Amino acid sequence: MTLLERIKILAKSRGYSLSTLNDKAGLGKNTIYSWKHKDPSVENLQKVAEVLHVSTDYLLGITDSQTESKKSVDLNDDTNYYTFEGRHVSKEDMDLFKRLMRGK
């Protein structure tokens, strides 16, 4: 199944025409239709995924799961490297977070 076919099916299941989906995602006129012949930008694909409430991996056919998989990590495992919004979480901030989670 192509990207455009997958988007058409999802849009229809959500009650959207491709034109309506295009507008809801804030894309230029007929942008989604153009994906029949060219690849979308990452930003535009993400916008469509957000409107349809699915992952970009699902739209691209990389996964059959419509949502992103969530990872579980042990905050006590010091071998992990934590980030938030692209920035490293310092040891002090992690200690504060752990105290807050413990209610102390």
C-alpha positions in Angstrom: 0.0 0.0 0.0 1.4 3.4 -0.9 1.6 6.4 1.4 -1.2 8.2 -0.4 -3.5 5.1 -0.2 -2.9 4.7 3.5 -3.7 8.4 4.0 -6.8 8.2 1.9 -8.1 5.2 4.0 -7.3 6.9 7.3 -8.8 10.2 6.2 -12.0 8.5 5.1 -12.2 6.6 8.4 -12.0 9.9 10.2 -14.6 11.5 8.0 -12.2 13.8 6.1 -11.8 14.3 2.4 -8.1 14.7 1.4 -8.9 18.3 0.8 -10.2 18.7 4.3 -7.2 16.8 5.7 -4.9 19.0 3.7 -6.5 22.1 5.2 -6.6 20.8 8.8 -2.8 20.0 8.5 -2.2 23.6 7.3 -0.6 22.5 4.0 -0.6 24.2 0.7 -3.3 23.5 -1.8 -3.2 19.9 -3.1 0.0 19.1 -1.2 -1.2 15.6 -0.1 -2.3 14.9 -3.7 1.2 15.7 -4.9 2.6 12.8 -2.7 1.4 10.4 -5.5 4.5 11.5 -7.5 6.9 12.9 -4.9 7.9 12.3 -1.3 6.6 14.6 1.4 8.8 16.7 3.6 9.2 15.3 7.2 7.4 18.4 8.5 4.4 18.0 6.3 4.2 14.2 7.0 4.3 14.9 10.7 1.4 17.5 10.4 -0.8 14.9 8.6 0.1 12.3 11.2 -0.9 14.6 14.0 -4.3 15.4 12.4 -4.9 11.7 11.9 -3.6 10.7 15.3 -1.2 8.2 14.0 2.6 7.8 13.9 4.6 8.8 10.8 6.0 5.2 10.8 2.4 4.0 10.3 1.8 6.4 7.4 5.0 5.2 5.8 4.1 1.5 6.3 7.1 0.9 8.5 4.8 -0.4 11.2 1.3 -1.7 11.4 0.7 0.0 14.8 -1.0 3.3 14.4 0.6 4.7 17.6 4.3 5.1 18.5 5.6 2.5 20.8 6.4 3.7 24.3 9.6 2.7 26.1 9.8 2.0 29.8 13.1 2.9 31.5 14.3 2.5 35.1 15.1 5.9 36.4 17.5 4.3 38.9 19.6 2.9 36.0 22.5 5.3 35.8 23.6 3.8 32.5 20.7 5.6 30.7 21.2 9.0 29.2 18.1 11.1 29.7 16.9 14.0 27.6 13.9 16.3 27.6 13.0 18.4 24.6 16.4 17.7 23.1 18.4 18.8 26.2 20.3 16.6 28.5 18.7 16.1 31.9 21.4 16.7 34.6 22.0 14.4 37.5 20.6 17.1 39.8 17.4 17.4 37.8 17.1 13.6 37.8 17.5 13.5 41.6 14.8 16.2 41.9 12.5 14.3 39.6 13.0 11.1 41.6 12.2 12.9 44.9 9.1 14.4 43.4 8.0 11.0 42.2 8.5 9.5 45.6 6.6 12.4 47.2 9.5 13.6 49.3 
